[in-house]
């Protein structure tokens, strides 16, 4: 009995390894959350039933960096908190991505002083910026979908 008899009229589906791995990465992201200010309320709202981020495979918000592959930094990062954020990012397994949510995480927002990091990109490599003060849950979901598009476009040579 050959493969033709087992499959019947279903045919054969072929995919590239890159596409399958990138599909798996986008549909099983587990974020570690840094709710540092008012943007955290909107981030929580994106997980609620009205917006339901679990549609995008983000059902589990992990408290441990070793189980996470996405960092959502929402709110202002103080100079005192910056080493902690960096240490947790370094403990994450590769591949890992970062979303800077809100004006404070992106550029310091209205807090232009010595105590606040003027953009989380000073300490982490940011993949997607979500604008707003605070950004709505729709904006965060748009940022997540933008990150998904970016991941789906990755090539095998980019993984190293």
Steps between C-alpha positions, in 0.01 A plus 500: 500500500658825387452854609250558219259245646534634855442862403218437256396828341649720771823567313832599649576828671853634493641788700836656555658444840531877547126548456407225746743617768395865461133398514568313824689796646222746425217280628663405827650818643516512876557853622664608820337822607659810644201704612688796637241779476158596368555317168478175694123553544456512122727196462276311742201615299645341187487163678137546604201359318433813292832475315618146584870485421477122538374496140861560403649220709586724795288326757771453755661801660803346659654628823829328421744625234610145424154420367449823305600617155335844486551800729227762511640803682208724584567826674797695623819320596698660781878486511468284809273250321705488176758240620217272613325525163829427322581203726161340435539560126843332508351195674250441220574230246555598138317600285360790699317816406417833667198728467526851649146599593420864552685827473688452828647168390573633152659837576454589867168675441439809711762387751809677368721467807802313630301225674313363197658310209428701186382203299537134586712460186790626714502165679313255271486453122140601421321332209167687501398835646136558597419871518253669731466631853367252599444301182167322464485121501435512125836672454679228696328230297605684184858502631479126566372438147780718362749287692334185362543629143864573571560152642323332207743676268812368675735279301708205612821702479351757743459241776870468581 
